[in-house]
């Protein structure tokens, strides 16, 4: 009987891989943006960023685009207004929107209640932002 075994290929790397560990918002790095909005870094790697954000009523980020980062915004609570490439989308709890690199966009909270969302970026979006005001 001739049995063929799969060949396992190991690739050498200098990168140190941390073991998987649970993440909690209450232990994540916190920052404030726009004076009243909160962000918590749940995953903070060069190739992947996951942030939980809380936007206060009546607030908005600066309209911009990213050269490299692809983003996905997913609403946990409230209603998010996302303007992307000139089109306005209203997203409720359980809805999300993907924004490709190069697409100008602006997240807004036009409601009277806070919005909580997950913002996933690949690669990370920090340092990759170009302001893109409306004409």
Phi, psi and omega in degrees: 000133180253117181247129177257125179260143178295145180267127180264122181257121177258133180252125179285140179213152177271350183290138175265124181259120179282146178292150179299135177222146178298151180241140177226138181303321183289351176244004182276156175298128183251145172216161178245135177229151181064017178081334186223355183259150184245149173221143178233120178283107178273321173228127184226077179240162180294329182262354181203132176230132173232121183234134168266128181238150174234118179255129177289157178303140176075014181253163180207153172272167175289134178296134187199178169220168177243139180288321185242326189285133168261134184237153173227123179256126182232121185278125177268316177214152177085198181227124180257134172259123180240117172266125181223117177055039176089355179249139181257131180236134175254121185247128178261176178309132179088003178245155179214173178213138178263135178240117181283158175303143178088352181269116176296139182205163178209123174272134180224152170246094181275000184269181179259009179233156177297155174243132173243135185210162169257135176241113180253131181229137177218118350293184182306149184267341181295129183086003183238021188257135177235121179301142182217070180297152176294146180294000000 
